Each structure stands twice: as structure tokens, then as C-alpha cells.
Amino acid sequence: MAVRIFDLTEPQSSRLKVLESAPSRRDLRRTRQRYVLVGVTTLAVPFIAALVALGVAH
């Protein structure tokens, strides 16, 4: 899914000028990997904390 920002301030312009290009596939992959890592960490931390708490209490 490519999202681009166009300059629409010139009504007589025959061509739309691209102000910002779409992110590259490499950038999208890095962003997706970062969010996956954050999600896995967010899910793993409470379980590890519970195991530590059970080990200390037992």
C-alpha cells in the first residue's frame, strides 16, 4: 500500500508534484520487525515475571 503526499496548492499545475515518496520495502520490513519485537516482548515480560514470582514464593 503506497501512500504519497501531493502538492495541490497550484490549481493550474498539469502535473502533481510528489512531496514525499512512499516508504521503501526495506523500511517497511524494519518497521514491521520492530513492532513484532515490541509485541513479543510485551507478551513475554508478564509471563517471565510470574515465573520469577512463583519461584520466589515456592
PDB file with SEQRES, HELIX, SHEET and CRYST1 records, atoms N, CA, C and O in Angstrom:
SEQRES   1 A   58  MET ALA VAL ARG ILE PHE ASP LEU THR GLU PRO GLN SER          
SEQRES   2 A   58  SER ARG LEU LYS VAL LEU GLU SER ALA PRO SER ARG ARG          
SEQRES   3 A   58  ASP LEU ARG ARG THR ARG GLN ARG TYR VAL LEU VAL GLY          
SEQRES   4 A   58  VAL THR THR LEU ALA VAL PRO PHE ILE ALA ALA LEU VAL          
SEQRES   5 A   58  ALA LEU GLY VAL ALA HIS                                      
HELIX    1 AA1 ARG A   25  ALA A   57  1                                  33    
SHEET    1 AA1 2 ILE A   5  ASP A   7  0                                        
SHEET    2 AA1 2 LYS A  17  GLU A  20 -1                                        
CRYST1    1.000    1.000    1.000  90.00  90.00  90.00 P 1           1          
ATOM      1  N   MET A   1       0.851  -1.162   0.000  1.00  0.00           N  
ATOM      2  CA  MET A   1       0.000   0.000   0.000  1.00  0.00           C  
ATOM      3  C   MET A   1       0.902   1.231   0.000  1.00  0.00           C  
ATOM      4  O   MET A   1       1.585   1.498   0.988  1.00  0.00           O  
ATOM      5  N   ALA A   2       0.908   1.957  -1.065  1.00  0.00           N  
ATOM      6  CA  ALA A   2       1.742   3.145  -1.182  1.00  0.00           C  
ATOM      7  C   ALA A   2       0.917   4.392  -0.899  1.00  0.00           C  
ATOM      8  O   ALA A   2      -0.157   4.581  -1.469  1.00  0.00           O  
ATOM      9  N   VAL A   3       1.421   5.225  -0.030  1.00  0.00           N  
ATOM     10  CA  VAL A   3       0.764   6.478   0.301  1.00  0.00           C  
ATOM     11  C   VAL A   3       1.717   7.592  -0.091  1.00  0.00           C  
ATOM     12  O   VAL A   3       2.881   7.590   0.309  1.00  0.00           O  
ATOM     13  N   ARG A   4       1.233   8.528  -0.862  1.00  0.00           N  
ATOM     14  CA  ARG A   4       2.070   9.635  -1.298  1.00  0.00           C  
ATOM     15  C   ARG A   4       1.379  10.955  -0.992  1.00  0.00           C  
ATOM     16  O   ARG A   4       0.151  11.042  -0.982  1.00  0.00           O  
ATOM     17  N   ILE A   5       2.172  11.962  -0.746  1.00  0.00           N  
ATOM     18  CA  ILE A   5       1.654  13.293  -0.466  1.00  0.00           C  
ATOM     19  C   ILE A   5       1.902  14.150  -1.698  1.00  0.00           C  
ATOM     20  O   ILE A   5       3.030  14.238  -2.182  1.00  0.00           O  
ATOM     21  N   PHE A   6       0.849  14.782  -2.205  1.00  0.00           N  
ATOM     22  CA  PHE A   6       0.957  15.596  -3.408  1.00  0.00           C  
ATOM     23  C   PHE A   6       0.759  17.065  -3.062  1.00  0.00           C  
ATOM     24  O   PHE A   6       0.056  17.409  -2.112  1.00  0.00           O  
ATOM     25  N   ASP A   7       1.393  17.919  -3.853  1.00  0.00           N  
ATOM     26  CA  ASP A   7       1.234  19.364  -3.705  1.00  0.00           C  
ATOM     27  C   ASP A   7       0.022  19.797  -4.527  1.00  0.00           C  
ATOM     28  O   ASP A   7       0.081  19.822  -5.756  1.00  0.00           O  
ATOM     29  N   LEU A   8      -1.064  20.134  -3.858  1.00  0.00           N  
ATOM     30  CA  LEU A   8      -2.304  20.521  -4.536  1.00  0.00           C  
ATOM     31  C   LEU A   8      -2.540  22.024  -4.465  1.00  0.00           C  
ATOM     32  O   LEU A   8      -3.648  22.486  -4.736  1.00  0.00           O  
ATOM     33  N   THR A   9      -1.515  22.795  -4.106  1.00  0.00           N  
ATOM     34  CA  THR A   9      -1.694  24.231  -3.939  1.00  0.00           C  
ATOM     35  C   THR A   9      -1.720  24.979  -5.263  1.00  0.00           C  
ATOM     36  O   THR A   9      -2.216  26.105  -5.312  1.00  0.00           O  
ATOM     37  N   GLU A  10      -1.203  24.390  -6.341  1.00  0.00           N  
ATOM     38  CA  GLU A  10      -1.190  25.048  -7.646  1.00  0.00           C  
ATOM     39  C   GLU A  10      -2.298  24.471  -8.521  1.00  0.00           C  
ATOM     40  O   GLU A  10      -2.132  23.380  -9.066  1.00  0.00           O  
ATOM     41  N   PRO A  11      -3.424  25.167  -8.673  1.00  0.00           N  
ATOM     42  CA  PRO A  11      -4.542  24.615  -9.434  1.00  0.00           C  
ATOM     43  C   PRO A  11      -4.243  24.500 -10.934  1.00  0.00           C  
ATOM     44  O   PRO A  11      -4.856  23.674 -11.612  1.00  0.00           O  
ATOM     45  N   GLN A  12      -3.311  25.313 -11.472  1.00  0.00           N  
ATOM     46  CA  GLN A  12      -3.008  25.277 -12.901  1.00  0.00           C  
ATOM     47  C   GLN A  12      -1.943  24.231 -13.247  1.00  0.00           C  
ATOM     48  O   GLN A  12      -1.591  24.053 -14.413  1.00  0.00           O  
ATOM     49  N   SER A  13      -1.452  23.566 -12.254  1.00  0.00           N  
ATOM     50  CA  SER A  13      -0.379  22.600 -12.494  1.00  0.00           C  
ATOM     51  C   SER A  13      -0.919  21.393 -13.259  1.00  0.00           C  
ATOM     52  O   SER A  13      -1.907  20.780 -12.854  1.00  0.00           O  
ATOM     53  N   SER A  14      -0.259  21.061 -14.369  1.00  0.00           N  
ATOM     54  CA  SER A  14      -0.694  19.902 -15.149  1.00  0.00           C  
ATOM     55  C   SER A  14      -0.179  18.609 -14.530  1.00  0.00           C  
ATOM     56  O   SER A  14      -0.764  17.544 -14.729  1.00  0.00           O  
ATOM     57  N   ARG A  15       0.904  18.700 -13.789  1.00  0.00           N  
ATOM     58  CA  ARG A  15       1.456  17.518 -13.108  1.00  0.00           C  
ATOM     59  C   ARG A  15       1.421  17.751 -11.614  1.00  0.00           C  
ATOM     60  O   ARG A  15       1.637  18.868 -11.142  1.00  0.00           O  
ATOM     61  N   LEU A  16       1.150  16.699 -10.879  1.00  0.00           N  
ATOM     62  CA  LEU A  16       1.197  16.802  -9.428  1.00  0.00           C  
ATOM     63  C   LEU A  16       2.629  16.554  -8.976  1.00  0.00           C  
ATOM     64  O   LEU A  16       3.274  15.607  -9.427  1.00  0.00           O  
ATOM     65  N   LYS A  17       3.112  17.386  -8.105  1.00  0.00           N  
ATOM     66  CA  LYS A  17       4.473  17.256  -7.613  1.00  0.00           C  
ATOM     67  C   LYS A  17       4.455  16.409  -6.334  1.00  0.00           C  
ATOM     68  O   LYS A  17       3.714  16.707  -5.396  1.00  0.00           O  
ATOM     69  N   VAL A  18       5.273  15.356  -6.304  1.00  0.00           N  
ATOM     70  CA  VAL A  18       5.341  14.490  -5.128  1.00  0.00           C  
ATOM     71  C   VAL A  18       6.217  15.157  -4.081  1.00  0.00           C  
ATOM     72  O   VAL A  18       7.384  15.458  -4.333  1.00  0.00           O  
ATOM     73  N   LEU A  19       5.643  15.386  -2.902  1.00  0.00           N  
ATOM     74  CA  LEU A  19       6.396  16.000  -1.815  1.00  0.00           C  
ATOM     75  C   LEU A  19       7.129  14.964  -0.980  1.00  0.00           C  
ATOM     76  O   LEU A  19       8.233  15.214  -0.495  1.00  0.00           O  
ATOM     77  N   GLU A  20       6.523  13.821  -0.816  1.00  0.00           N  
ATOM     78  CA  GLU A  20       7.131  12.763  -0.001  1.00  0.00           C  
ATOM     79  C   GLU A  20       6.845  11.436  -0.677  1.00  0.00           C  
ATOM     80  O   GLU A  20       5.689  11.114  -0.955  1.00  0.00           O  
ATOM     81  N   SER A  21       7.887  10.666  -0.943  1.00  0.00           N  
ATOM     82  CA  SER A  21       7.688   9.399  -1.626  1.00  0.00           C  
ATOM     83  C   SER A  21       7.253   8.319  -0.643  1.00  0.00           C  
ATOM     84  O   SER A  21       7.381   8.481   0.571  1.00  0.00           O  
ATOM     85  N   ALA A  22       6.749   7.240  -1.168  1.00  0.00           N  
ATOM     86  CA  ALA A  22       6.307   6.118  -0.344  1.00  0.00           C  
ATOM     87  C   ALA A  22       7.519   5.449   0.298  1.00  0.00           C  
ATOM     88  O   ALA A  22       8.603   5.453  -0.286  1.00  0.00           O  
ATOM     89  N   PRO A  23       7.355   4.875   1.488  1.00  0.00           N  
ATOM     90  CA  PRO A  23       8.481   4.201   2.146  1.00  0.00           C  
ATOM     91  C   PRO A  23       8.940   2.984   1.337  1.00  0.00           C  
ATOM     92  O   PRO A  23       8.141   2.335   0.661  1.00  0.00           O  
ATOM     93  N   SER A  24      10.216   2.695   1.417  1.00  0.00           N  
ATOM     94  CA  SER A  24      10.759   1.561   0.683  1.00  0.00           C  
ATOM     95  C   SER A  24      10.372   0.253   1.370  1.00  0.00           C  
ATOM     96  O   SER A  24       9.950   0.241   2.526  1.00  0.00           O  
ATOM     97  N   ARG A  25      10.524  -0.831   0.643  1.00  0.00           N  
ATOM     98  CA  ARG A  25      10.204  -2.138   1.226  1.00  0.00           C  
ATOM     99  C   ARG A  25      11.101  -2.445   2.407  1.00  0.00           C  
ATOM    100  O   ARG A  25      10.670  -3.065   3.379  1.00  0.00           O  
ATOM    101  N   ARG A  26      12.352  -2.009   2.322  1.00  0.00           N  
ATOM    102  CA  ARG A  26      13.283  -2.240   3.433  1.00  0.00           C  
ATOM    103  C   ARG A  26      12.807  -1.512   4.689  1.00  0.00           C  
ATOM    104  O   ARG A  26      12.848  -2.073   5.784  1.00  0.00           O  
ATOM    105  N   ASP A  27      12.357  -0.267   4.536  1.00  0.00           N  
ATOM    106  CA  ASP A  27      11.851   0.488   5.686  1.00  0.00           C  
ATOM    107  C   ASP A  27      10.598  -0.159   6.263  1.00  0.00           C  
ATOM    108  O   ASP A  27      10.431  -0.223   7.481  1.00  0.00           O  
ATOM    109  N   LEU A  28       9.720  -0.636   5.388  1.00  0.00           N  
ATOM    110  CA  LEU A  28       8.508  -1.303   5.867  1.00  0.00           C  
ATOM    111  C   LEU A  28       8.848  -2.586   6.621  1.00  0.00           C  
ATOM    112  O   LEU A  28       8.234  -2.887   7.645  1.00  0.00           O  
ATOM    113  N   ARG A  29       9.828  -3.347   6.114  1.00  0.00           N  
ATOM    114  CA  ARG A  29      10.220  -4.588   6.777  1.00  0.00           C  
ATOM    115  C   ARG A  29      10.832  -4.299   8.141  1.00  0.00           C  
ATOM    116  O   ARG A  29      10.541  -4.992   9.115  1.00  0.00           O  
ATOM    117  N   ARG A  30      11.683  -3.269   8.211  1.00  0.00           N  
ATOM    118  CA  ARG A  30      12.285  -2.901   9.501  1.00  0.00           C  
ATOM    119  C   ARG A  30      11.229  -2.476  10.504  1.00  0.00           C  
ATOM    120  O   ARG A  30      11.282  -2.868  11.670  1.00  0.00           O  
ATOM    121  N   THR A  31      10.269  -1.675  10.057  1.00  0.00           N  
ATOM    122  CA  THR A  31       9.203  -1.218  10.944  1.00  0.00           C  
ATOM    123  C   THR A  31       8.370  -2.392  11.445  1.00  0.00           C  
ATOM    124  O   THR A  31       8.042  -2.475  12.628  1.00  0.00           O  
ATOM    125  N   ARG A  32       8.029  -3.310  10.517  1.00  0.00           N  
ATOM    126  CA  ARG A  32       7.244  -4.481  10.914  1.00  0.00           C  
ATOM    127  C   ARG A  32       8.023  -5.343  11.907  1.00  0.00           C  
ATOM    128  O   ARG A  32       7.448  -5.820  12.885  1.00  0.00           O  
ATOM    129  N   GLN A  33       9.319  -5.551  11.673  1.00  0.00           N  
ATOM    130  CA  GLN A  33      10.128  -6.353  12.594  1.00  0.00           C  
ATOM    131  C   GLN A  33      10.223  -5.692  13.961  1.00  0.00           C  
ATOM    132  O   GLN A  33      10.201  -6.370  14.988  1.00  0.00           O  
ATOM    133  N   ARG A  34      10.330  -4.365  13.973  1.00  0.00           N  
ATOM    134  CA  ARG A  34      10.402  -3.649  15.249  1.00  0.00           C  
ATOM    135  C   ARG A  34       9.112  -3.829  16.041  1.00  0.00           C  
ATOM    136  O   ARG A  34       9.151  -4.075  17.246  1.00  0.00           O  
ATOM    137  N   TYR A  35       7.966  -3.708  15.364  1.00  0.00           N  
ATOM    138  CA  TYR A  35       6.694  -3.872  16.072  1.00  0.00           C  
ATOM    139  C   TYR A  35       6.477  -5.316  16.531  1.00  0.00           C  
ATOM    140  O   TYR A  35       5.889  -5.547  17.588  1.00  0.00           O  
ATOM    141  N   VAL A  36       6.943  -6.278  15.751  1.00  0.00           N  
ATOM    142  CA  VAL A  36       6.848  -7.680  16.174  1.00  0.00           C  
ATOM    143  C   VAL A  36       7.684  -7.896  17.429  1.00  0.00           C  
ATOM    144  O   VAL A  36       7.234  -8.554  18.367  1.00  0.00           O  
ATOM    145  N   LEU A  37       8.900  -7.346  17.453  1.00  0.00           N  
ATOM    146  CA  LEU A  37       9.766  -7.478  18.624  1.00  0.00           C  
ATOM    147  C   LEU A  37       9.136  -6.829  19.857  1.00  0.00           C  
ATOM    148  O   LEU A  37       9.170  -7.396  20.949  1.00  0.00           O  
ATOM    149  N   VAL A  38       8.571  -5.655  19.678  1.00  0.00           N  
ATOM    150  CA  VAL A  38       7.910  -4.974  20.801  1.00  0.00           C  
ATOM    151  C   VAL A  38       6.718  -5.795  21.286  1.00  0.00           C  
ATOM    152  O   VAL A  38       6.506  -5.919  22.492  1.00  0.00           O  
ATOM    153  N   GLY A  39       5.940  -6.354  20.366  1.00  0.00           N  
ATOM    154  CA  GLY A  39       4.774  -7.163  20.748  1.00  0.00           C  
ATOM    155  C   GLY A  39       5.160  -8.424  21.492  1.00  0.00           C  
ATOM    156  O   GLY A  39       4.544  -8.763  22.503  1.00  0.00           O  
ATOM    157  N   VAL A  40       6.173  -9.121  21.004  1.00  0.00           N  
ATOM    158  CA  VAL A  40       6.627 -10.351  21.670  1.00  0.00           C  
ATOM    159  C   VAL A  40       7.168 -10.027  23.056  1.00  0.00           C  
ATOM    160  O   VAL A  40       6.892 -10.744  24.018  1.00  0.00           O  
ATOM    161  N   THR A  41       7.929  -8.958  23.158  1.00  0.00           N  
ATOM    162  CA  THR A  41       8.467  -8.548  24.461  1.00  0.00           C  
ATOM    163  C   THR A  41       7.343  -8.187  25.421  1.00  0.00           C  
ATOM    164  O   THR A  41       7.389  -8.541  26.599  1.00  0.00           O  
ATOM    165  N   THR A  42       6.340  -7.485  24.919  1.00  0.00           N  
ATOM    166  CA  THR A  42       5.207  -7.089  25.762  1.00  0.00           C  
ATOM    167  C   THR A  42       4.450  -8.308  26.285  1.00  0.00           C  
ATOM    168  O   THR A  42       3.956  -8.303  27.413  1.00  0.00           O  
ATOM    169  N   LEU A  43       4.362  -9.342  25.465  1.00  0.00           N  
ATOM    170  CA  LEU A  43       3.683 -10.554  25.911  1.00  0.00           C  
ATOM    171  C   LEU A  43       4.555 -11.421  26.807  1.00  0.00           C  
ATOM    172  O   LEU A  43       4.041 -12.097  27.699  1.00  0.00           O  
ATOM    173  N   ALA A  44       5.859 -11.412  26.587  1.00  0.00           N  
ATOM    174  CA  ALA A  44       6.756 -12.306  27.320  1.00  0.00           C  
ATOM    175  C   ALA A  44       7.070 -11.802  28.729  1.00  0.00           C  
ATOM    176  O   ALA A  44       7.206 -12.613  29.646  1.00  0.00           O  
ATOM    177  N   VAL A  45       7.187 -10.510  28.925  1.00  0.00           N  
ATOM    178  CA  VAL A  45       7.600  -9.953  30.215  1.00  0.00           C  
ATOM    179  C   VAL A  45       6.660 -10.352  31.356  1.00  0.00           C  
ATOM    180  O   VAL A  45       7.159 -10.765  32.403  1.00  0.00           O  
ATOM    181  N   PRO A  46       5.343 -10.257  31.222  1.00  0.00           N  
ATOM    182  CA  PRO A  46       4.478 -10.664  32.347  1.00  0.00           C  
ATOM    183  C   PRO A  46       4.610 -12.153  32.691  1.00  0.00           C  
ATOM    184  O   PRO A  46       4.553 -12.521  33.864  1.00  0.00           O  
ATOM    185  N   PHE A  47       4.783 -13.003  31.683  1.00  0.00           N  
ATOM    186  CA  PHE A  47       4.927 -14.433  31.962  1.00  0.00           C  
ATOM    187  C   PHE A  47       6.242 -14.725  32.682  1.00  0.00           C  
ATOM    188  O   PHE A  47       6.276 -15.547  33.598  1.00  0.00           O  
ATOM    189  N   ILE A  48       7.307 -14.070  32.282  1.00  0.00           N  
ATOM    190  CA  ILE A  48       8.595 -14.258  32.960  1.00  0.00           C  
ATOM    191  C   ILE A  48       8.521 -13.733  34.388  1.00  0.00           C  
ATOM    192  O   ILE A  48       9.060 -14.351  35.307  1.00  0.00           O  
ATOM    193  N   ALA A  49       7.864 -12.608  34.576  1.00  0.00           N  
ATOM    194  CA  ALA A  49       7.701 -12.051  35.919  1.00  0.00           C  
ATOM    195  C   ALA A  49       6.869 -12.983  36.804  1.00  0.00           C  
ATOM    196  O   ALA A  49       7.156 -13.139  37.991  1.00  0.00           O  
ATOM    197  N   ALA A  50       5.852 -13.593  36.227  1.00  0.00           N  
ATOM    198  CA  ALA A  50       5.033 -14.541  37.001  1.00  0.00           C  
ATOM    199  C   ALA A  50       5.849 -15.773  37.385  1.00  0.00           C  
ATOM    200  O   ALA A  50       5.737 -16.268  38.507  1.00  0.00           O  
ATOM    201  N   LEU A  51       6.665 -16.265  36.463  1.00  0.00           N  
ATOM    202  CA  LEU A  51       7.512 -17.427  36.788  1.00  0.00           C  
ATOM    203  C   LEU A  51       8.504 -17.094  37.870  1.00  0.00           C  
ATOM    204  O   LEU A  51       8.755 -17.916  38.753  1.00  0.00           O  
ATOM    205  N   VAL A  52       9.076 -15.907  37.824  1.00  0.00           N  
ATOM    206  CA  VAL A  52      10.022 -15.487  38.882  1.00  0.00           C  
ATOM    207  C   VAL A  52       9.285 -15.370  40.211  1.00  0.00           C  
ATOM    208  O   VAL A  52       9.799 -15.808  41.241  1.00  0.00           O  
ATOM    209  N   ALA A  53       8.098 -14.790  40.204  1.00  0.00           N  
ATOM    210  CA  ALA A  53       7.325 -14.633  41.442  1.00  0.00           C  
ATOM    211  C   ALA A  53       6.944 -15.994  42.020  1.00  0.00           C  
ATOM    212  O   ALA A  53       6.997 -16.190  43.234  1.00  0.00           O  
ATOM    213  N   LEU A  54       6.560 -16.933  41.156  1.00  0.00           N  
ATOM    214  CA  LEU A  54       6.219 -18.271  41.639  1.00  0.00           C  
ATOM    215  C   LEU A  54       7.452 -18.981  42.173  1.00  0.00           C  
ATOM    216  O   LEU A  54       7.370 -19.691  43.175  1.00  0.00           O  
ATOM    217  N   GLY A  55       8.571 -18.802  41.531  1.00  0.00           N  
ATOM    218  CA  GLY A  55       9.816 -19.434  42.015  1.00  0.00           C  
ATOM    219  C   GLY A  55      10.253 -18.872  43.354  1.00  0.00           C  
ATOM    220  O   GLY A  55      10.739 -19.621  44.201  1.00  0.00           O  
ATOM    221  N   VAL A  56      10.096 -17.583  43.568  1.00  0.00           N  
ATOM    222  CA  VAL A  56      10.478 -16.980  44.841  1.00  0.00           C  
ATOM    223  C   VAL A  56       9.509 -17.393  45.936  1.00  0.00           C  
ATOM    224  O   VAL A  56       9.928 -17.651  47.064  1.00  0.00           O  
ATOM    225  N   ALA A  57       8.228 -17.460  45.625  1.00  0.00           N  
ATOM    226  CA  ALA A  57       7.205 -17.795  46.621  1.00  0.00           C  
ATOM    227  C   ALA A  57       7.203 -19.283  46.980  1.00  0.00           C  
ATOM    228  O   ALA A  57       6.751 -19.669  48.058  1.00  0.00           O  
ATOM    229  N   HIS A  58       7.700 -20.090  46.090  1.00  0.00           N  
ATOM    230  CA  HIS A  58       7.632 -21.545  46.320  1.00  0.00           C  
ATOM    231  C   HIS A  58       8.782 -21.999  47.067  1.00  0.00           C  
ATOM    232  O   HIS A  58       8.900 -23.190  47.355  1.00  0.00           O  
TER     233      HIS A  58                                                      
END                                                                             
